[in-house]
Amino acid sequence: QPGKPGWRRRRRRIRRRGRRKCCVGSSYRIFLPLGGTGGRDRNVATPRDYYFALAHTVRDHLVGRWIRTQQYYYEKDPKRIYYLSLEFYMGRTLQNTMINLGLQNACDEAVYQLGLDMEELEEIEEDAGLGNGGLGRLAACFLDSMATLGLAAYGYGIRYEYGIFNQKIRDGWQVEEADDWLRHGNPWEKARPEYMLPVHFYGRVEHSASGAKWIDTQVVLALPYDTPVPGYMNNTVNTMRLWSARAPNDFNLRDFNVGDYIQAVLDRNLAENISRVLYPNDNFFEGKELRLKQEYFVVAATLQDIIRRFKASKFGSTDSVRTVFDSFPDQVAIQLNDTHPAMAIPELMRIFVDIEKLPWDKAWDITKRTFAYTNHTVLPEALERWPVDLVEKLLPRHLQIIYEINQRHLDHIASLFPNDVERLRRMSLIEEGDTKRINMAHLCIVGSHAVNGVAKIHSEIVKTQVFEDFAELEPEKFQNKTNGITPRRWLLLCNPGLAELIAEKIGEDYVRDLSQLTKLHKFVDDDLFIREVAKVKQENKVKFALYLEKEYKVKINPSSMFDVHVKRIHEYKRQLMNCLHIITMVPRGCSSTPAAPGYHMAKMIIKLINAVAQVVNNDPVVGSKLKVIFLENYRVSLAEKVIPATDLSEQISTAGTEASGTGNMKFMLNGALTIGTMDGANVEMAEEAGEENLFIFGMRVEDVTELDRKGYNAQLYYDRLPELKQAVDQIKSGFFSPNDPNLFNDVVNMLFHHDRFKVFADYEAYVKCQEKVSELYLNSKAWTKMVIRNIAAAGKFSSDRTIKEYARDIWHVEPSDLKIPPPNEPRDGG
Ligand SMILES: *Cc1c(COP(=O)(O)O)cnc(C)c1O
């Protein structure tokens, strides 16, 4: 039982005891009903059967609280918060649910008594990989924090049948495999066919005295699947609702293909392809029609659901049709996770104006007060700019509405800045050019009452550079909300040893209030605590080394420094700079992560890292000092393993390019030191911990701007720095690709002639900084003291803090301490 003295130690003991074959005792409160759900008897039950039995058992403990919470929202009608996102990178659910419900000890005990290994069962669960990286994982952390803070919040997205691809490395090259995550069924979701909704595409618009009518459309049905989202130990269970595309039963039968019944049934796939697969683009816009369909699909289904729920509330049942929506912005907040769900803005306008018959000005006022937009990147190639022709074909009425919004927006600007044609061009929602495009960020800014960046430095760039004209117009609209991570998954779940050690020193309350970690400052000079922190890290490293040996047959020395660079491969994240340093210094370990398929440079970088690893690891002298491991298939469940085992966290993006980063925060909280640039949230990590407790190097944003002004010339650095020259020459000469000496020509050519991210310019500072890291690592005590100062300063980076700021400054709701009453015991009809 949590709360009883020593419970954490006991849990650890049980987890360490591991697998036992015999079966003893069964008088525990947790039972695993194999027969009920698996339909298997014990003699033929597989570990997967036991996983499902455990998952169903844990799920049963959610149901009562889930129903209670939703009933409570229905009765009390608090303001609803809707988080709209094309990605929810949830990872696994079992252990997180046990932790948030306080069931972990009881389950550990029961599983142990059955002679089973809990960790083995947990490994059977597939990751819900419905995201690419930071943006999708942020949505998942926010759901946990919103439930923990007692907000009446909903996550709305798409139930992709295939999530982010599984990455395999074959002969050093990336190969993608389909992520068939639903193959064995998903015990955490519940289909809700009774809430299925139609979504329209194509067709044409008819204008008459009674307004616009969108007709002759093709319909796809949106079938919702609900997943419970438990708060941490507060009896709150919120909902993540993901839509799946279904063809209507008359699909292609009524109007077309009459007489070809078989073909019509086969063609149902066309409609259902909408929710088939997640686009694996991180920080990159690819203007594909199917992607636009996905974006509108989630938006259209979600807004119908939101309005249905509003109308069912006491606020929505006012007599007067004219005033019923007046309270809408007080009852509904919709947060747009990047511009991906931006079509929600014209869609809500369409509902208000065409269907509910509100006057335009009123509809627009309500719409603006409902939406808020979070910007996640300033990289131009990532900004969504949909061709007008495509939108006109797929969503003709929405294009008209966007034009109307733009007309009024430009009229307003023209009235404030007469004769400033250039400004009108810059601020238009419509970009002229060889293809006319809609700038979705501009649409979001104009249609929202709040716009935020995700770290101080990023929000400043958003305000003063990327959307300068808009900030000049409405400065109070622009805000910062520095990202965060949930300490439940990113500490309690992934690093129980450290979580316990902290609880022994400062109590357990820090889990809900991470700012309490500052209490650890008292123990920076406590020799026993220093040794214990170092010991936990060592245990995590040994465990990870064993995992690598078991899964990948590679051996690493657990007493060496684990220098880890995990994140999506992207030029701006500069995995290449790390790689050059490896070639130069022949140091440490490095691992890395997937690139979107088809992204040529990223794939070449992966190949290069693997080629370098091949040479380094097989060198008899170097290979004993350094191992370079390319960790394949980085994902949430792998992050949970590698982050707690890391000594050095690589956060080396070009200043001004990484909006926030959240990987950086996970490492800080888990006792790694950071080598990084003054970019994204690194800046605030240095502010919290003191710059002297991070390894900060390289150009600041101002330096990058200045270098751009002067003109960046990579050759200069190459000519001046002998080590850099040697490393680059080695790649050029075919040293890492003897069978194809020209293999990396494109990479080298890029570094010299079109490196937007200026790898050579930071190379020298990076190498020098790595030397300082190596020196400190030799002094284990000094290193660990710096680690403790970092953990003590990590409190700001809880997503609970982030969500409290959204609640206060954007959604205008109070995080409630109002306790949802505990549920009745399961199975008594409650
Ligand atoms: C946190 C996380 C990310 C984001 O990492 P960054 O270093 O901030 O880019 C990406 N992928 C996974 C699986 C994560 O858990």
The ligand as an ORCA input file, in Angstrom:
! r2SCAN-3c Opt
* xyz 0 1
  C      10.752     13.225    -25.760
  C      10.771     12.474    -27.022
  C      11.102     13.105    -28.222
  C      11.499     14.561    -28.298
  O      12.902     14.639    -28.145
  P      13.711     15.974    -28.551
  O      15.113     15.637    -28.133
  O      13.134     17.071    -27.731
  O      13.565     16.141    -30.005
  C      11.124     12.358    -29.384
  N      10.814     11.044    -29.372
  C      10.505     10.405    -28.240
  C      10.198      8.950    -28.286
  C      10.473     11.085    -27.022
  O      10.136     10.438    -25.898
*
